[in-house]
Amino acid sequence: MKEDKSYFGEIGEAIVSLATGLKVTLGEYFTPKVTEQYPENRKTTLHVSKRHRGRLVMKRSEDGSKKCVACTMCQNVCPNGSITILSEMITLEDGKKKRSLTDYSYNLGDCMFCELCVNACNFDAIEFTNDFENSVFDKNKLILHLDKEDYKSSLPNILDGGEDITIGKFNTKTK
C-alpha cells in the first residue's frame, strides 16, 4: 500500500527527482559529440555502420548471372509482402524442367528492413547494403526490380562502412 507523504515530503521527493534529471542532462552535455556535415561532405567524411540495413540488392555470380532460382522463400517469409516473385517453367535441352525468374519486385517503401528474406534465402541471392540515400518524390519509384538492375552505390565507399568515425571533433573535411 502506498505510504501517504506530507506536503513537504512530496516537495523533497520532487527536488530529488529534479536533481537526478539534471545530473543526467549535465553529464550528457559534457560528453564529446560527433557532427556529420551532411550532405555537403558526405563523400569524404560520412560514417555508416556496415550492419545498417538500407536497401535490398540481388547478388550476382562471378559470371554476372543472377543467383536467384525463384524458390519464393523470401516472398513467403516477408511479413508485409514487399517482395513479389514472378517465374515461369522452362524446359532445358535435356528435357528437364526448371523454374526461371521472370521478375523480382521489391517495394522499398513497404519494407520493414527485418532481414527475414535474407535469412530465408538458401542460395545467398539477396543481401542488404548500408546505402541509405533512397529518398524520392514519387513513391512508385520505390518499387524496384532487382533482377533487372545493376546496383551501384551512390557514395564511393559506403559499402565498406564509410570513413572512420572520430569522437570529439567535427568531421569537416572537404570534397
C-alpha positions as CSV (number, residue, x, y, z in Angstrom):
1,M,0.0,0.0,0.0
2,K,1.3,3.5,-0.8
3,E,2.6,5.5,2.0
4,D,1.0,8.9,2.3
5,K,3.6,11.6,2.5
6,S,3.3,15.1,3.9
7,Y,3.3,18.2,1.8
8,F,6.9,18.9,2.5
9,G,7.8,15.2,1.9
10,E,6.3,15.4,-1.6
11,I,8.3,18.6,-2.3
12,G,11.5,16.9,-1.1
13,E,10.9,13.9,-3.4
14,A,10.3,16.3,-6.4
15,I,13.6,18.1,-5.7
16,V,15.5,14.8,-5.6
17,S,13.8,13.7,-8.9
18,L,14.7,17.0,-10.5
19,A,18.3,16.8,-9.3
20,T,18.6,13.3,-10.8
21,G,17.4,14.5,-14.1
22,L,19.7,17.5,-14.1
23,K,22.7,15.2,-13.2
24,V,21.9,13.1,-16.3
25,T,21.5,16.1,-18.5
26,L,24.7,17.8,-17.3
27,G,26.6,14.5,-17.8
28,E,25.4,14.3,-21.4
29,Y,26.3,17.9,-22.0
30,F,30.0,17.4,-21.4
31,T,30.4,14.2,-23.4
32,P,32.2,14.6,-26.8
33,K,29.9,14.8,-29.8
34,V,30.3,13.8,-33.4
35,T,28.8,16.1,-36.1
36,E,28.5,14.8,-39.6
37,Q,28.5,17.6,-42.2
38,Y,25.7,16.1,-44.3
39,P,25.1,16.4,-47.3
40,E,28.0,18.8,-48.1
41,N,30.8,16.3,-47.1
42,R,29.0,13.0,-47.5
43,K,31.6,11.7,-50.0
44,T,34.5,12.2,-47.7
45,T,33.5,12.0,-44.0
46,L,30.3,10.1,-43.8
47,H,30.3,7.0,-41.5
48,V,27.6,4.4,-41.7
49,S,27.7,1.2,-39.9
50,K,28.3,-1.9,-42.1
51,R,25.4,-3.6,-40.3
52,H,22.9,-0.8,-41.3
53,R,20.1,-2.2,-43.4
54,G,19.4,0.3,-46.1
55,R,18.5,-1.3,-49.3
56,L,18.0,-4.9,-50.6
57,V,20.1,-5.9,-53.6
58,M,20.4,-9.0,-55.7
59,K,23.8,-10.7,-55.7
60,R,25.4,-11.9,-58.9
61,S,27.7,-14.8,-59.6
62,E,31.2,-14.3,-60.9
63,D,29.9,-14.6,-64.5
64,G,27.3,-11.9,-63.9
65,S,24.3,-14.2,-63.7
66,K,21.6,-13.9,-61.0
67,K,21.9,-16.3,-58.1
68,C,18.1,-16.3,-57.5
69,V,16.4,-19.5,-58.6
70,A,12.8,-18.2,-57.9
71,C,12.2,-20.5,-55.0
72,T,9.9,-17.8,-53.4
73,M,11.2,-18.5,-49.9
74,C,11.9,-14.8,-49.4
75,Q,8.4,-13.9,-50.7
76,N,6.8,-16.4,-48.3
77,V,8.7,-15.2,-45.2
78,C,8.2,-11.4,-45.8
79,P,5.8,-10.2,-43.1
80,N,4.2,-7.4,-45.1
81,G,4.5,-8.7,-48.7
82,S,7.1,-6.2,-50.0
83,I,8.6,-8.9,-52.2
84,T,6.8,-10.3,-55.3
85,I,8.5,-13.0,-57.4
86,L,7.2,-14.0,-60.9
87,S,8.6,-17.1,-62.5
88,E,8.0,-19.5,-65.4
89,M,8.8,-23.1,-66.0
90,I,11.2,-23.6,-68.9
91,T,12.3,-26.9,-70.5
92,L,16.0,-27.4,-70.8
93,E,17.8,-29.1,-73.7
94,D,17.9,-32.4,-71.9
95,G,14.1,-32.4,-71.3
96,K,14.2,-31.4,-67.6
97,K,12.0,-28.6,-66.4
98,K,13.4,-25.7,-64.4
99,R,11.9,-22.7,-62.8
100,S,13.2,-19.4,-64.3
101,L,13.0,-16.0,-62.7
102,T,10.9,-13.5,-64.7
103,D,10.6,-10.6,-62.3
104,Y,11.8,-9.9,-58.7
105,S,9.8,-6.9,-57.5
106,Y,10.8,-5.3,-54.2
107,N,8.8,-2.5,-52.6
108,L,11.3,-0.4,-50.6
109,G,8.5,1.8,-49.3
110,D,6.8,-1.1,-47.6
111,C,9.9,-2.9,-46.4
112,M,10.4,-3.2,-42.6
113,F,14.1,-4.0,-43.0
114,C,13.7,-7.0,-40.8
115,E,16.1,-9.1,-42.9
116,L,14.0,-12.2,-42.7
117,C,14.1,-12.5,-46.5
118,V,17.9,-12.6,-46.5
119,N,18.0,-15.2,-43.7
120,A,15.5,-17.4,-45.5
121,C,17.4,-17.4,-48.8
122,N,19.2,-20.7,-49.2
123,F,21.1,-19.6,-52.3
124,D,22.7,-16.4,-50.9
125,A,21.0,-14.4,-53.7
126,I,20.0,-11.2,-51.8
127,E,21.5,-9.0,-49.2
128,F,21.0,-5.7,-47.5
129,T,23.5,-2.9,-48.2
130,N,24.1,0.1,-45.9
131,D,23.3,2.6,-48.6
132,F,20.7,4.9,-47.1
133,E,20.0,7.5,-49.8
134,N,16.7,6.3,-51.0
135,S,14.6,9.5,-51.0
136,V,12.3,10.1,-53.9
137,F,9.4,12.3,-54.6
138,D,7.3,9.7,-56.3
139,K,6.5,6.6,-54.2
140,N,6.2,4.5,-57.4
141,K,10.0,4.8,-57.8
142,L,10.4,2.8,-54.6
143,I,9.2,-0.3,-56.3
144,L,12.5,-1.8,-57.6
145,H,13.0,-4.7,-59.9
146,L,16.2,-6.3,-58.5
147,D,16.7,-8.8,-61.3
148,K,16.8,-6.1,-63.9
149,E,19.1,-3.6,-62.1
150,D,22.8,-3.5,-61.8
151,Y,23.2,-1.9,-58.4
152,K,25.9,0.8,-57.8
153,S,26.2,2.7,-54.6
154,S,25.5,6.4,-54.6
155,L,28.5,7.0,-52.3
156,P,32.0,5.8,-53.1
157,N,33.0,3.9,-50.0
158,I,29.7,3.5,-48.2
159,L,29.6,-0.3,-48.6
160,D,32.9,-0.5,-46.6
161,G,31.4,1.4,-43.7
162,G,32.5,4.9,-44.9
163,E,35.1,6.9,-43.2
164,D,36.4,6.0,-39.7
165,I,34.4,7.8,-37.0
166,T,36.3,10.3,-34.9
167,I,34.8,11.0,-31.5
168,G,35.0,14.6,-30.1
169,K,35.8,16.5,-33.3
170,F,33.8,17.9,-36.2
171,N,34.2,15.8,-39.4
172,T,34.7,18.8,-41.7
173,K,37.0,17.6,-44.5
174,T,36.1,19.0,-47.9
175,K,35.5,17.0,-51.0
